[in-house]
Amino acid sequence: MEKKYTESQKCAIQWNDGPVVVLAGPGSGKTAVLTDRIRRILQESEDDSFRILALTFTNKAAQEMSERILDGVEDVNHRLYIGTFHSFCSEVLRNHGSYVGVKSDFDIYSSNDDLNDVIEDICNDYKKIDTSFPSHELKLLNMISYFEMKLCFTEEDVEKNMPRTEYAKAYKWIYMEYFQRMLNNSTLDFNMLIMLTYRLFKSKPAIARIYAKTYRYVNVDEFQDTNYGQYMVLTSMCGSINNNIFIVADDDQVIYGWNGADHRRILQFKEMYGAELIQLNQNFRCPKEVIECANNLIAHNSGREENKKPLVAMKVLGDNNPHIYCNELENEKEEAQTITRIIQHILEKKPRETISVLARNNRLLELAFQETKNAGIKCEKSRRKSDFETPYILWLFLALKLSNHRTDKRILKEIVGVLSGGLDFDIDEEEVILESDLTDGDLLKALRTKCAGMFEDENFEKSFSLNLIEGKSFIRFIDDAFIWAESRIDRIEDAANKEQVLENYEIEKKVWIDFQRHLRYNYNLEEILLSTYIQEFSMVSKEEEPCEDAVQFLTIHASKGKEFDHVILIGMANDELPSFQSLKKGLQSTEMEEERRNCFVAITRAKKVLYLTYAKSYFGWKKEKSIFLEEMFS
């Protein structure tokens, strides 16, 4: 059955050459438009050799986009690259990073713990210069990220972007040392992937031209979330060679200002490329009352597209019940209790419908979460995991990393900790290091020798030797490691412990299998290099998908891109939403406009009913109801 599209959606899907901004409001079908346009171009150019690039901001979004585009379309994987900015930059640096001092088998540090270890070592060296430097009191990782996002490569770059601070000299020294040490150790953080790709395209324009010509059509989803570095990667790659750039954006949903997003970047792109504008302003998600509130609210922001059309509600609900409720409570405790009662009522009346509780900050969210959990309601709170936690999975991931860097004692220390602490292997790190002296410093071979017999599975030990250490097939080794883990778990005697271990293992195994399934869209798993596999995996959150029947507790930032039948937005009081900091800056400040966009994003997650709650006092402090409530219902 053919899909029905509005005229503006059809216009976007049929767009061929030239730059365009698709200004797409929440619930306007933007993902369907973007994917159907790419499908159409692929189908209409079967005999052509050019490729299509689609960039987005989360691996989950990239995966969903890949599945939609490739559903029913044969043999087009080789003509398509869909991924995040970071995964695309990682791919570019694997191929051409040597021009900017990056080896193809570089490591990606995704954990703040790893990055802070590097910073701690640097600070210890700096204290030899200045013994009074209070490194433990400063957020040095934030400082480094700030300079990275400003694309600072030289001391002059750092000085030009240095904020007012008494620690300017220390910051410059630490930042430059950090950048150089990471490069020397062949390790990159997420920001460095962007920085070094930009440096590559600027210093080697011939390489940028290759990508611009190879990817005849470039698509960017959620363009409003791009920071300065990502924007510069895009424009330095495309330059004047390729202006077939199709961006999907919404200046009303810019809520990542802390990460460098800026609503003015859409206008900057329009002016730079002379881009056309298509507006998708029909909302198919929310009830009419919610759309009216959203329009009233966001109209108070001045930094919007000059000719922005208001949202139009297209959804027809066949009931006469209210679709917005607003509750005033005495304090945060009563608010949390009321939220629990609202959830219980929804579950009794509409047990199959989805529910989410949203808040501007984690403090209020945690209160509501604990109250709801204590009432026996199934609920989940999202958290980003940069590493695995189950020893059966974590040791496997570390074994792959050690196989890629055979002399890395830091990885060895981690893997010995997991094997001895989590799996009860009798193994000593120093003995492995001594053993490695007999194998040219190869720690993985030494580990195999010291673990001989401990796996209690001769076939698996052969796979460890042949498929991982000798490099025959690390993919086959992964499959064998899962089989070994399950046989070992099966031998656990304590039934309750066995059930818990198996449950945690299955969750993390599913994360791994889902990663491999998505990887197949851009790579052939039979041919992929181990270093590429690990780099891609390092950029993926190890967090499992939430259960569909659980109530989701999310910050507003974490809710972006999601939708729920029932949305409960809590803390609708001044100093909470909008935040104290934005109120302090003033009603016309950019901070206040971003807070308003936060509220706009939150309320437009609701598919059926929106609940708004606020308390007259929080944590002993009296509060006024949010100015946003006045604006929404005016």
C-alpha positions as CSV (number, residue, x, y, z in Angstrom):
1,M,0.0,0.0,0.0
2,E,1.4,3.4,-1.0
3,K,2.2,5.8,1.7
4,K,0.3,9.1,1.9
5,Y,2.4,12.2,2.1
6,T,1.6,15.9,2.4
7,E,2.7,18.2,-0.4
8,S,5.6,19.5,1.6
9,Q,6.7,15.9,2.4
10,K,6.5,15.0,-1.3
11,C,8.6,18.0,-2.2
12,A,11.3,16.9,0.2
13,I,11.3,13.3,-1.0
14,Q,11.5,14.4,-4.6
15,W,14.3,16.8,-4.0
16,N,17.3,16.0,-6.2
17,D,20.3,18.3,-6.6
18,G,21.3,21.4,-4.7
19,P,21.3,22.4,-1.0
20,V,18.1,22.4,1.0
21,V,17.0,22.9,4.6
22,V,14.0,20.8,5.6
23,L,12.7,22.6,8.7
24,A,10.9,19.7,10.4
25,G,8.9,20.2,13.5
26,P,8.3,17.4,16.1
27,G,6.1,14.5,14.9
28,S,6.3,15.7,11.3
29,G,7.5,12.5,9.7
30,K,11.0,13.7,9.0
31,T,12.7,10.3,9.3
32,A,10.3,8.8,6.8
33,V,10.9,11.7,4.4
34,L,14.7,11.4,4.8
35,T,14.8,7.6,4.3
36,D,12.3,7.6,1.5
37,R,14.3,10.2,-0.4
38,I,17.5,8.1,-0.1
39,R,15.6,5.0,-1.2
40,R,14.3,6.8,-4.2
41,I,17.7,8.1,-5.3
42,L,19.2,4.6,-4.9
43,Q,16.4,3.0,-6.9
44,E,16.5,5.6,-9.7
45,S,20.3,5.3,-10.1
46,E,20.9,1.5,-10.1
47,D,23.6,1.7,-12.7
48,D,25.5,4.6,-11.1
49,S,28.6,4.2,-8.9
50,F,28.3,7.2,-6.6
51,R,27.6,6.7,-2.9
52,I,25.2,8.4,-0.5
53,L,26.2,9.6,3.0
54,A,23.7,10.0,5.8
55,L,24.9,11.4,9.1
56,T,23.0,11.4,12.4
57,F,23.8,11.8,16.1
58,T,23.1,8.4,17.7
59,N,23.9,4.9,16.7
60,K,20.3,3.9,17.4
61,A,19.1,6.5,14.9
62,A,21.6,5.3,12.3
63,Q,20.5,1.7,12.8
64,E,16.8,2.6,12.4
65,M,17.6,4.6,9.3
66,S,19.6,1.7,7.8
67,E,16.8,-0.8,8.4
68,R,14.2,1.5,6.9
69,I,16.2,2.3,3.8
70,L,17.4,-1.3,3.1
71,D,14.1,-3.0,3.8
72,G,13.2,-4.6,0.5
73,V,16.0,-2.9,-1.4
74,E,18.6,-5.4,-2.7
75,D,22.4,-5.0,-3.0
76,V,22.8,-1.4,-2.2
77,N,24.8,-1.6,1.0
78,H,28.0,-0.8,-0.9
79,R,26.4,2.5,-2.1
80,L,25.4,3.7,1.3
81,Y,27.2,4.9,4.5
82,I,24.9,5.6,7.4
83,G,26.4,6.5,10.8
84,T,27.1,9.1,13.3
85,F,29.6,12.0,12.7
86,H,32.0,10.2,15.0
87,S,31.8,6.8,13.2
88,F,32.2,8.6,9.8
89,C,35.3,10.5,11.0
90,S,36.7,7.2,12.4
91,E,36.3,5.7,9.0
92,V,38.0,8.6,7.3
93,L,41.0,8.5,9.8
94,R,41.4,4.8,9.4
95,N,41.9,5.4,5.7
96,H,43.9,8.6,5.7
97,G,44.8,9.5,9.3
98,S,48.5,9.0,8.7
99,Y,48.6,12.4,7.1
100,V,47.7,14.0,10.5
101,G,49.7,11.6,12.7
102,V,47.0,9.0,13.4
103,K,47.8,5.3,12.9
104,S,45.0,3.2,11.4
105,D,44.7,0.9,14.5
106,F,44.1,3.8,16.9
107,D,42.2,3.3,20.2
108,I,39.1,5.3,21.1
109,Y,38.8,6.2,24.8
110,S,35.0,6.4,25.4
111,S,35.2,6.2,29.2
112,N,35.8,9.3,31.3
113,D,37.7,7.1,33.7
114,D,40.3,6.4,31.0
115,L,40.5,10.1,30.0
116,N,40.9,11.2,33.6
117,D,43.7,8.8,34.1
118,V,45.6,10.5,31.3
119,I,44.8,13.9,32.7
120,E,46.0,12.8,36.2
121,D,49.4,11.7,34.8
122,I,49.7,15.1,33.0
123,C,48.8,17.0,36.2
124,N,51.4,15.2,38.2
125,D,54.0,16.3,35.7
126,Y,52.6,19.9,35.7
127,K,52.9,20.1,39.5
128,K,56.7,19.8,39.0
129,I,56.4,23.2,37.4
130,D,53.7,24.7,39.8
131,T,53.3,22.8,43.0
132,S,50.3,24.9,44.1
133,F,48.1,24.0,41.1
134,P,44.8,22.7,42.5
135,S,44.1,20.0,39.8
136,H,41.7,18.0,42.0
137,E,39.4,21.1,42.4
138,L,39.0,21.8,38.7
139,K,37.0,20.1,36.0
140,L,39.9,19.6,33.6
141,L,38.1,17.1,31.3
142,N,35.5,19.8,30.6
143,M,38.2,22.3,30.0
144,I,39.9,20.0,27.4
145,S,36.5,19.4,25.7
146,Y,35.9,23.1,25.5
147,F,39.2,23.7,23.6
148,E,38.7,20.6,21.4
149,M,35.2,21.8,20.3
150,K,36.8,25.2,19.4
151,L,39.2,23.2,17.2
152,C,42.3,24.3,19.0
153,F,45.5,22.7,17.6
154,T,48.1,25.3,18.5
155,E,49.0,27.4,21.6
156,E,47.8,30.4,19.6
157,D,44.4,28.7,19.1
158,V,44.2,28.0,22.9
159,E,45.2,31.6,23.8
160,K,42.6,33.0,21.4
161,N,39.8,30.9,22.9
162,M,40.9,31.1,26.6
163,P,38.2,32.2,29.0
164,R,39.0,34.6,31.8
165,T,40.7,32.5,34.4
166,E,43.7,32.6,36.8
167,Y,44.8,29.2,35.5
168,A,45.3,30.2,31.8
169,K,49.0,29.1,31.8
170,A,48.2,25.8,33.4
171,Y,45.2,25.1,31.1
172,K,47.3,25.8,28.0
173,W,50.1,23.5,29.1
174,I,47.8,20.7,30.2
175,Y,45.7,20.9,27.0
176,M,48.6,20.9,24.6
177,E,50.3,18.0,26.6
178,Y,47.0,16.0,26.6
179,F,46.6,16.4,22.8
180,Q,50.1,15.4,22.1
181,R,50.2,12.4,24.5
182,M,46.9,11.0,23.1
183,L,48.3,11.2,19.6
184,N,51.7,9.7,20.6
185,N,49.9,6.8,22.3
186,S,47.6,6.3,19.2
187,T,44.5,7.0,21.3
188,L,41.7,9.5,20.5
189,D,38.7,10.8,22.4
190,F,35.4,11.5,20.6
191,N,36.2,15.2,20.0
192,M,39.6,14.3,18.5
193,L,37.9,12.2,15.9
194,I,36.1,15.3,14.7
195,M,39.2,17.6,15.1
196,L,41.6,15.5,13.2
197,T,39.2,14.8,10.3
198,Y,38.7,18.6,10.0
199,R,42.5,19.0,10.0
200,L,42.9,16.3,7.4
201,F,40.3,17.9,5.0
202,K,41.8,21.4,5.5
203,S,45.5,20.3,5.1
204,K,44.8,17.8,2.3
205,P,42.0,19.2,0.1
206,A,42.6,16.5,-2.5
207,I,41.4,13.9,0.1
208,A,38.3,16.1,0.9
209,R,37.6,16.3,-2.9
210,I,37.7,12.5,-3.1
211,Y,35.0,12.2,-0.4
212,A,32.9,15.1,-1.9
213,K,32.9,13.3,-5.3
214,T,32.4,9.8,-3.9
215,Y,29.4,10.9,-1.8
216,R,27.4,12.7,-4.4
217,Y,24.5,13.1,-1.9
218,V,25.1,14.1,1.7
219,N,22.3,14.0,4.2
220,V,22.4,15.3,7.8
221,D,19.6,14.4,10.3
222,E,19.1,16.6,13.4
223,F,21.4,19.2,11.9
224,Q,20.5,21.6,14.7
225,D,22.6,19.4,17.1
226,T,25.8,20.0,15.1
227,N,28.6,21.7,17.0
228,Y,31.2,23.9,15.4
229,G,33.7,21.1,14.7
230,Q,31.0,18.9,13.1
231,Y,29.9,21.8,10.9
232,M,33.5,22.5,9.8
233,V,34.0,18.8,8.9
234,L,30.9,18.9,6.8
235,T,31.7,22.1,5.0
236,S,35.5,21.4,4.6
237,M,34.6,18.1,3.0
238,C,31.9,19.4,0.6
239,G,33.5,22.8,-0.1
240,S,32.5,24.0,-3.5
241,I,32.8,20.6,-5.1
242,N,29.5,19.2,-3.8
243,N,26.5,21.3,-2.7
244,N,24.0,18.4,-2.8
245,I,23.5,18.7,1.0
246,F,20.1,17.8,2.4
247,I,19.8,18.8,6.0
248,V,16.9,18.1,8.3
249,A,16.7,20.5,11.3
250,D,14.4,22.3,13.7
251,D,15.6,25.5,15.4
252,D,12.9,24.9,18.0
253,Q,14.6,21.8,19.2
254,V,18.2,23.0,19.9
255,I,18.8,21.8,23.4
256,Y,22.4,20.8,23.4
257,G,24.0,24.3,23.7
258,W,26.4,22.8,26.3
259,N,27.7,20.6,23.6
260,G,28.2,23.5,21.1
261,A,24.8,23.3,19.3
262,D,23.6,26.7,18.1
263,H,20.3,27.5,16.4
264,R,22.1,30.1,14.3
265,R,24.0,27.4,12.5
266,I,20.9,26.6,10.3
267,L,20.9,30.2,9.1
268,Q,24.7,30.0,8.6
269,F,24.3,27.0,6.4
270,K,21.4,28.6,4.4
271,E,23.5,31.7,3.7
272,M,26.7,29.8,2.9
273,Y,25.1,27.5,0.4
274,G,22.1,29.6,-0.7
275,A,19.9,26.7,0.4
276,E,16.2,26.4,-0.4
277,L,13.8,26.0,2.5
278,I,11.1,23.3,2.9
279,Q,8.9,23.3,6.0
280,L,7.3,20.3,7.5
281,N,5.0,21.8,10.1
282,Q,2.2,19.3,10.3
283,N,2.4,17.3,13.5
284,F,1.0,13.7,13.4
285,R,2.0,12.8,16.9
286,C,0.3,15.0,19.5
287,P,-3.2,16.0,20.5
288,K,-4.5,19.4,19.3
289,E,-4.3,20.9,22.8
290,V,-0.7,19.9,23.2
291,I,0.2,21.5,19.8
292,E,-1.6,24.7,20.8
293,C,0.4,24.9,24.0
294,A,3.6,24.1,22.1
295,N,3.0,26.9,19.6
296,N,2.1,29.4,22.4
297,L,5.2,28.6,24.3
298,I,7.8,28.6,21.5
299,A,6.4,31.8,20.0
300,H,8.2,33.7,22.9
301,N,11.6,32.7,21.4
302,S,13.1,35.4,19.1
303,G,15.9,33.3,17.7
304,R,13.8,31.3,15.2
305,E,13.6,31.1,11.4
306,E,12.1,34.3,10.2
307,N,9.2,32.7,8.3
308,K,8.7,29.8,10.6
309,K,5.2,28.3,10.3
310,P,3.4,27.2,13.5
311,L,2.7,23.5,14.1
312,V,-0.6,22.2,12.7
313,A,-2.2,19.3,14.6
314,M,-3.1,16.5,12.3
315,K,-3.9,13.8,14.9
316,V,-7.6,13.0,15.5
317,L,-8.3,11.4,18.9
318,G,-11.8,9.7,19.1
319,D,-12.5,10.7,22.7
320,N,-13.8,13.8,24.5
321,N,-11.5,13.5,27.5
322,P,-9.0,16.3,28.3
323,H,-5.5,15.6,26.9
324,I,-3.7,17.9,29.2
325,Y,-3.8,17.9,33.0
326,C,-1.9,20.3,35.4
327,N,-1.4,19.6,39.1
328,E,-0.2,21.9,41.8
329,L,1.4,20.1,44.9
330,E,2.8,21.2,48.2
331,N,6.3,19.9,47.9
332,E,8.6,17.5,46.0
333,K,7.6,14.5,48.2
334,E,3.9,15.0,47.4
335,E,4.7,15.6,43.7
336,A,6.5,12.2,43.6
337,Q,3.6,10.5,45.4
338,T,1.1,12.1,43.0
339,I,3.1,10.9,40.0
340,T,3.0,7.3,41.3
341,R,-0.8,7.6,41.6
342,I,-1.1,9.0,38.1
343,I,0.9,6.1,36.8
344,Q,-1.1,3.5,38.7
345,H,-4.3,5.0,37.3
346,I,-3.0,4.9,33.7
347,L,-1.9,1.2,34.2
348,E,-5.3,0.2,35.4
349,K,-7.2,1.9,32.6
350,K,-4.7,1.6,29.7
351,P,-2.2,-1.2,30.6
352,R,-0.8,-1.5,27.1
353,E,0.0,2.2,26.6
354,T,3.5,3.6,27.1
355,I,4.3,6.0,29.9
356,S,7.3,8.3,30.5
357,V,8.2,10.7,33.4
358,L,10.4,13.6,32.3
359,A,12.3,16.1,34.3
360,R,14.9,18.9,33.6
361,N,17.3,17.4,36.2
362,N,18.2,14.1,37.7
363,R,17.5,15.1,41.3
364,L,13.7,15.4,40.8
365,L,13.7,12.4,38.5
366,E,15.4,10.2,41.1
367,L,12.8,11.1,43.7
368,A,9.9,10.2,41.4
369,F,11.7,7.0,40.3
370,Q,12.2,5.7,43.8
371,E,8.7,6.5,44.9
372,T,7.3,4.7,41.8
373,K,9.6,1.7,42.2
374,N,8.7,1.4,45.9
375,A,5.1,1.1,44.9
376,G,5.9,-2.1,42.9
377,I,5.6,-0.5,39.5
378,K,8.0,-1.7,36.8
379,C,10.1,1.3,35.8
380,E,13.5,2.0,34.2
381,K,15.9,4.9,34.2
382,S,18.3,5.3,31.3
383,R,22.0,5.6,31.8
384,R,24.8,5.5,29.3
385,K,27.2,2.7,29.8
386,S,30.6,3.0,28.1
387,D,31.7,-0.5,29.1
388,F,30.3,-4.0,29.8
389,E,29.8,-5.1,33.4
390,T,29.2,-8.9,33.1
391,P,32.6,-10.6,33.5
392,Y,31.8,-13.1,30.7
393,I,31.2,-10.3,28.3
394,L,33.8,-7.8,29.6
395,W,36.7,-10.3,29.5
396,L,35.8,-11.0,25.8
397,F,35.8,-7.4,24.9
398,L,39.1,-6.8,26.6
399,A,40.6,-9.9,25.0
400,L,39.8,-8.4,21.6
401,K,41.4,-5.1,22.6
402,L,44.5,-6.9,23.9
403,S,44.7,-8.9,20.7
404,N,44.8,-5.5,18.8
405,H,47.5,-4.1,21.1
406,R,49.6,-7.0,22.3
407,T,52.0,-5.0,24.5
408,D,49.4,-2.8,26.3
409,K,49.8,-3.4,30.1
410,R,46.9,-1.2,30.9
411,I,44.5,-3.6,29.1
412,L,46.3,-6.6,30.6
413,K,45.7,-5.2,34.1
414,E,41.9,-4.8,33.4
415,I,41.6,-8.3,31.9
416,V,43.4,-10.0,34.8
417,G,41.1,-8.1,37.2
418,V,38.1,-9.5,35.4
419,L,39.4,-13.1,35.0
420,S,40.6,-13.4,38.6
421,G,37.9,-11.2,40.3
422,G,34.9,-12.1,38.2
423,L,35.6,-15.6,36.9
424,D,37.8,-17.0,39.8
425,F,40.9,-17.7,37.6
426,D,44.1,-18.1,39.6
427,I,46.2,-15.6,37.6
428,D,48.8,-13.0,38.5
429,E,49.5,-9.9,36.4
430,E,53.2,-9.8,37.1
431,E,53.6,-13.5,36.1
432,V,51.9,-12.8,32.8
433,I,54.3,-9.9,32.2
434,L,57.3,-12.1,33.0
435,E,56.0,-14.8,30.7
436,S,55.6,-12.2,27.9
437,D,59.4,-11.7,27.9
438,L,59.6,-15.2,26.3
439,T,57.1,-14.2,23.5
440,D,58.6,-10.8,22.3
441,G,56.4,-8.9,24.8
442,D,53.2,-10.5,23.4
443,L,50.9,-10.2,26.5
444,L,48.1,-12.1,24.9
445,K,50.2,-15.2,24.1
446,A,51.6,-15.0,27.7
447,L,48.0,-14.8,29.0
448,R,47.0,-17.9,27.1
449,T,50.0,-19.8,28.6
450,K,49.1,-18.7,32.1
451,C,45.4,-19.5,31.6
452,A,46.0,-23.0,30.2
453,G,43.4,-25.4,31.6
454,M,41.5,-22.7,33.5
455,F,38.8,-22.4,30.8
456,E,38.0,-26.1,31.4
457,D,37.1,-26.4,27.7
458,E,39.8,-27.8,25.3
459,N,37.9,-26.7,22.1
460,F,37.5,-23.1,23.4
461,E,41.2,-22.9,24.3
462,K,42.0,-24.1,20.7
463,S,39.7,-21.3,19.3
464,F,41.4,-18.8,21.6
465,S,44.8,-19.8,20.1
466,L,43.9,-20.2,16.5
467,N,41.1,-17.7,15.9
468,L,42.2,-14.8,18.2
469,I,45.9,-15.1,18.9
470,E,46.9,-16.5,15.4
471,G,44.3,-14.2,13.8
472,K,42.3,-16.8,11.7
473,S,38.9,-15.4,12.6
474,F,38.2,-13.2,15.6
475,I,34.5,-13.3,14.7
476,R,34.5,-17.1,15.1
477,F,36.3,-16.6,18.4
478,I,33.5,-14.3,19.6
479,D,30.9,-17.0,18.7
480,D,32.9,-19.6,20.6
481,A,33.3,-17.3,23.6
482,F,29.5,-17.0,23.9
483,I,29.1,-20.8,23.8
484,W,31.9,-21.2,26.4
485,A,30.3,-18.6,28.7
486,E,26.8,-20.2,28.5
487,S,28.2,-23.6,29.3
488,R,30.1,-22.2,32.3
489,I,27.0,-20.3,33.6
490,D,25.0,-23.5,33.2
491,R,27.3,-25.1,35.7
492,I,26.5,-22.6,38.5
493,E,24.9,-24.6,41.3
494,D,23.1,-21.8,43.2
495,A,19.8,-21.5,41.3
496,A,19.1,-17.9,42.3
497,N,22.6,-16.7,41.5
498,K,22.5,-18.6,38.2
499,E,19.3,-16.9,37.2
500,Q,20.7,-13.4,38.0
501,V,24.0,-14.1,36.2
502,L,22.2,-15.4,33.1
503,E,19.8,-12.5,33.0
504,N,22.6,-9.9,33.1
505,Y,24.6,-11.9,30.6
506,E,21.7,-12.2,28.1
507,I,21.1,-8.4,28.3
508,E,24.7,-7.6,27.4
509,K,25.0,-10.3,24.8
510,K,21.9,-8.8,23.1
511,V,23.7,-5.4,23.0
512,W,26.7,-7.1,21.4
513,I,24.6,-9.0,18.8
514,D,22.6,-5.8,17.9
515,F,25.9,-4.0,17.4
516,Q,27.1,-6.7,15.0
517,R,23.8,-6.6,13.1
518,H,24.1,-2.8,12.6
519,L,27.8,-3.2,11.7
520,R,26.8,-5.3,8.7
521,Y,25.1,-2.4,7.0
522,N,28.5,-0.6,6.5
523,Y,31.0,-3.5,6.7
524,N,31.5,-7.1,5.6
525,L,32.0,-9.0,8.9
526,E,34.1,-11.7,7.1
527,E,36.6,-9.0,6.0
528,I,36.5,-6.4,8.7
529,L,39.8,-5.7,10.5
530,L,39.8,-6.3,14.3
531,S,41.0,-2.7,14.8
532,T,38.0,-1.4,12.9
533,Y,35.6,-3.7,14.8
534,I,36.9,-2.4,18.2
535,Q,36.9,1.2,17.1
536,E,33.3,1.0,16.1
537,F,32.3,-0.9,19.2
538,S,34.1,1.7,21.4
539,M,31.6,4.4,20.1
540,V,28.5,2.4,21.0
541,S,26.8,2.7,24.4
542,K,26.6,-0.7,26.1
543,E,23.2,0.2,27.5
544,E,20.4,-2.2,26.8
545,E,17.1,-1.2,25.2
546,P,14.3,-0.4,27.8
547,C,11.5,-2.9,28.3
548,E,8.4,-1.7,26.4
549,D,6.1,-2.4,29.4
550,A,8.2,-0.4,31.9
551,V,7.6,3.2,32.8
552,Q,10.5,5.2,31.4
553,F,12.1,7.9,33.7
554,L,14.2,10.3,31.5
555,T,15.8,13.7,31.5
556,I,14.4,15.9,28.8
557,H,17.7,15.6,26.9
558,A,17.5,11.8,27.0
559,S,13.9,11.9,25.7
560,K,14.7,13.6,22.5
561,G,13.7,11.5,19.5
562,K,11.3,9.4,21.6
563,E,7.5,9.4,22.0
564,F,5.1,8.0,24.5
565,D,1.3,7.7,24.9
566,H,1.4,9.4,28.3
567,V,4.0,12.0,29.2
568,I,4.3,13.3,32.8
569,L,6.5,16.4,32.9
570,I,7.5,17.2,36.5
571,G,9.1,20.2,38.2
572,M,7.2,22.9,36.2
573,A,8.3,25.6,38.6
574,N,10.7,28.5,38.3
575,D,14.3,27.5,39.2
576,E,13.5,23.9,38.0
577,L,12.1,24.5,34.5
578,P,13.3,27.1,33.6
579,S,16.5,26.6,35.6
580,F,17.8,29.0,38.2
581,Q,20.8,29.8,36.0
582,S,18.6,30.8,33.0
583,L,16.4,33.0,35.2
584,K,19.4,34.7,36.6
585,K,20.6,35.5,33.0
586,G,17.3,37.2,32.2
587,L,14.0,36.5,30.4
588,Q,15.5,37.5,27.0
589,S,18.8,35.6,27.4
590,T,19.9,32.8,25.1
591,E,19.9,30.5,28.2
592,M,16.2,31.2,28.7
593,E,15.4,30.5,25.1
594,E,17.2,27.1,25.3
595,E,15.2,26.3,28.5
596,R,12.0,27.1,26.6
597,R,13.1,24.8,23.8
598,N,13.7,22.1,26.5
599,C,10.1,22.5,27.6
600,F,8.9,22.5,23.9
601,V,10.7,19.2,23.3
602,A,9.3,17.6,26.5
603,I,5.7,18.4,25.9
604,T,5.8,17.3,22.2
605,R,6.8,13.7,23.2
606,A,3.1,13.1,24.2
607,K,1.0,11.1,21.8
608,K,-2.2,11.0,23.8
609,V,-2.1,12.7,27.2
610,L,0.3,15.3,28.8
611,Y,0.5,15.7,32.6
612,L,2.2,18.7,34.0
613,T,3.1,18.9,37.7
614,Y,4.8,21.4,40.0
615,A,5.2,22.0,43.7
616,K,4.9,25.2,45.8
617,S,8.2,24.3,47.5
618,Y,11.3,22.2,46.6
619,F,13.7,21.0,49.2
620,G,12.5,23.6,51.7
621,W,12.6,26.6,49.2
622,K,9.4,28.3,48.1
623,K,8.8,28.3,44.3
624,E,6.5,30.0,41.9
625,K,4.9,28.0,39.1
626,S,6.9,28.1,35.9
627,I,6.6,31.1,33.6
628,F,6.3,28.5,30.8
629,L,2.9,27.4,32.1
630,E,1.7,31.0,31.8
631,E,3.1,31.2,28.3
632,M,1.6,27.8,27.3
633,F,-1.9,28.5,28.4
634,S,-2.0,32.2,27.4
